[in-house]
């Protein structure tokens, strides 16, 4: 993890945000003492993973076509123990 002074972080924020979006993490210091961290969010999404998920969802398109409403409602309870 790279350490960066608060003033430098402020002046280079756009660059640091871009690098954080690519997975890097930074420790922000003030007078040599750590005061915070800058890193990718927990929900950061890899575009390839999203594209694969979309493709998987597209394979299910129309899978429930032709079912009656009560059949669809009954499907939501499949696998429930109670």
ChimeraX commands (.cxc) that place a marker at each C-alpha (Angstrom):
marker #1 position 0.00,0.00,0.00 radius 0.5
marker #1 position 1.43,3.35,-1.04 radius 0.5
marker #1 position 1.56,6.16,1.52 radius 0.5
marker #1 position 0.69,9.67,0.36 radius 0.5
marker #1 position 0.51,12.99,2.21 radius 0.5
marker #1 position -2.92,14.62,2.54 radius 0.5
marker #1 position -1.85,17.71,0.56 radius 0.5
marker #1 position -0.52,15.55,-2.29 radius 0.5
marker #1 position -3.67,13.44,-2.20 radius 0.5
marker #1 position -5.75,16.60,-2.51 radius 0.5
marker #1 position -3.80,17.90,-5.49 radius 0.5
marker #1 position -3.70,14.50,-7.26 radius 0.5
marker #1 position -7.18,13.28,-6.30 radius 0.5
marker #1 position -8.37,12.57,-9.86 radius 0.5
marker #1 position -5.30,10.44,-10.59 radius 0.5
marker #1 position -5.58,8.59,-7.26 radius 0.5
marker #1 position -9.28,7.89,-7.82 radius 0.5
marker #1 position -8.51,6.42,-11.23 radius 0.5
marker #1 position -5.80,4.23,-9.75 radius 0.5
marker #1 position -8.11,3.18,-6.89 radius 0.5
marker #1 position -10.75,2.20,-9.44 radius 0.5
marker #1 position -8.13,-0.12,-10.92 radius 0.5
marker #1 position -7.61,-1.84,-7.56 radius 0.5
marker #1 position -4.82,0.13,-5.85 radius 0.5
marker #1 position -5.06,1.21,-2.21 radius 0.5
marker #1 position -3.43,4.27,-0.65 radius 0.5
marker #1 position -2.78,5.32,2.93 radius 0.5
marker #1 position -3.39,9.05,3.46 radius 0.5
marker #1 position -1.08,10.65,6.05 radius 0.5
marker #1 position -1.06,14.02,7.78 radius 0.5
marker #1 position 2.21,15.09,9.37 radius 0.5
marker #1 position 3.47,11.53,8.91 radius 0.5
marker #1 position 0.55,9.91,10.77 radius 0.5
marker #1 position -2.01,7.76,8.96 radius 0.5
marker #1 position -5.44,9.42,8.86 radius 0.5
marker #1 position -7.29,7.42,6.22 radius 0.5
marker #1 position -7.29,5.04,3.31 radius 0.5
marker #1 position -8.32,5.41,-0.29 radius 0.5
marker #1 position -9.13,2.27,-2.23 radius 0.5
marker #1 position -11.60,0.57,-4.51 radius 0.5
marker #1 position -15.14,0.17,-3.17 radius 0.5
marker #1 position -16.26,-3.25,-2.00 radius 0.5
marker #1 position -18.79,-3.25,-4.80 radius 0.5
marker #1 position -16.29,-2.54,-7.55 radius 0.5
marker #1 position -17.37,-4.45,-10.61 radius 0.5
marker #1 position -15.14,-6.00,-13.20 radius 0.5
marker #1 position -16.64,-5.21,-16.64 radius 0.5
marker #1 position -15.88,-8.75,-17.85 radius 0.5
marker #1 position -17.79,-10.28,-14.92 radius 0.5
marker #1 position -20.75,-7.99,-15.60 radius 0.5
marker #1 position -20.76,-8.93,-19.30 radius 0.5
marker #1 position -20.70,-12.64,-18.42 radius 0.5
marker #1 position -23.60,-12.18,-16.00 radius 0.5
marker #1 position -25.62,-10.37,-18.65 radius 0.5
marker #1 position -25.02,-13.21,-21.11 radius 0.5
marker #1 position -26.14,-15.77,-18.52 radius 0.5
marker #1 position -29.30,-13.76,-17.83 radius 0.5
marker #1 position -30.06,-13.52,-21.55 radius 0.5
marker #1 position -30.11,-17.33,-21.76 radius 0.5
marker #1 position -33.08,-17.29,-19.38 radius 0.5
marker #1 position -35.03,-14.74,-21.41 radius 0.5
marker #1 position -38.46,-16.13,-22.09 radius 0.5
marker #1 position -38.00,-19.15,-19.80 radius 0.5
marker #1 position -41.23,-18.35,-17.95 radius 0.5
marker #1 position -43.21,-17.46,-21.05 radius 0.5
marker #1 position -46.52,-19.25,-21.21 radius 0.5
marker #1 position -46.81,-19.90,-17.48 radius 0.5
marker #1 position -49.92,-18.79,-15.63 radius 0.5
marker #1 position -49.62,-16.30,-12.76 radius 0.5
marker #1 position -50.38,-18.91,-10.09 radius 0.5
marker #1 position -47.63,-21.16,-11.51 radius 0.5
marker #1 position -45.09,-18.34,-11.32 radius 0.5
marker #1 position -46.16,-17.55,-7.73 radius 0.5
marker #1 position -45.78,-21.23,-6.81 radius 0.5
marker #1 position -42.22,-21.21,-8.24 radius 0.5
marker #1 position -41.08,-18.64,-5.68 radius 0.5
marker #1 position -41.62,-21.24,-2.94 radius 0.5
marker #1 position -39.64,-24.02,-4.62 radius 0.5
marker #1 position -36.87,-25.12,-2.29 radius 0.5
marker #1 position -38.38,-23.62,0.85 radius 0.5
marker #1 position -38.54,-25.98,3.79 radius 0.5
marker #1 position -41.64,-24.45,5.36 radius 0.5
marker link #1:1,2 radius 0.2
marker link #1:2,3 radius 0.2
marker link #1:3,4 radius 0.2
marker link #1:4,5 radius 0.2
marker link #1:5,6 radius 0.2
marker link #1:6,7 radius 0.2
marker link #1:7,8 radius 0.2
marker link #1:8,9 radius 0.2
marker link #1:9,10 radius 0.2
marker link #1:10,11 radius 0.2
marker link #1:11,12 radius 0.2
marker link #1:12,13 radius 0.2
marker link #1:13,14 radius 0.2
marker link #1:14,15 radius 0.2
marker link #1:15,16 radius 0.2
marker link #1:16,17 radius 0.2
marker link #1:17,18 radius 0.2
marker link #1:18,19 radius 0.2
marker link #1:19,20 radius 0.2
marker link #1:20,21 radius 0.2
marker link #1:21,22 radius 0.2
marker link #1:22,23 radius 0.2
marker link #1:23,24 radius 0.2
marker link #1:24,25 radius 0.2
marker link #1:25,26 radius 0.2
marker link #1:26,27 radius 0.2
marker link #1:27,28 radius 0.2
marker link #1:28,29 radius 0.2
marker link #1:29,30 radius 0.2
marker link #1:30,31 radius 0.2
marker link #1:31,32 radius 0.2
marker link #1:32,33 radius 0.2
marker link #1:33,34 radius 0.2
marker link #1:34,35 radius 0.2
marker link #1:35,36 radius 0.2
marker link #1:36,37 radius 0.2
marker link #1:37,38 radius 0.2
marker link #1:38,39 radius 0.2
marker link #1:39,40 radius 0.2
marker link #1:40,41 radius 0.2
marker link #1:41,42 radius 0.2
marker link #1:42,43 radius 0.2
marker link #1:43,44 radius 0.2
marker link #1:44,45 radius 0.2
marker link #1:45,46 radius 0.2
marker link #1:46,47 radius 0.2
marker link #1:47,48 radius 0.2
marker link #1:48,49 radius 0.2
marker link #1:49,50 radius 0.2
marker link #1:50,51 radius 0.2
marker link #1:51,52 radius 0.2
marker link #1:52,53 radius 0.2
marker link #1:53,54 radius 0.2
marker link #1:54,55 radius 0.2
marker link #1:55,56 radius 0.2
marker link #1:56,57 radius 0.2
marker link #1:57,58 radius 0.2
marker link #1:58,59 radius 0.2
marker link #1:59,60 radius 0.2
marker link #1:60,61 radius 0.2
marker link #1:61,62 radius 0.2
marker link #1:62,63 radius 0.2
marker link #1:63,64 radius 0.2
marker link #1:64,65 radius 0.2
marker link #1:65,66 radius 0.2
marker link #1:66,67 radius 0.2
marker link #1:67,68 radius 0.2
marker link #1:68,69 radius 0.2
marker link #1:69,70 radius 0.2
marker link #1:70,71 radius 0.2
marker link #1:71,72 radius 0.2
marker link #1:72,73 radius 0.2
marker link #1:73,74 radius 0.2
marker link #1:74,75 radius 0.2
marker link #1:75,76 radius 0.2
marker link #1:76,77 radius 0.2
marker link #1:77,78 radius 0.2
marker link #1:78,79 radius 0.2
marker link #1:79,80 radius 0.2
marker link #1:80,81 radius 0.2
marker link #1:81,82 radius 0.2
view
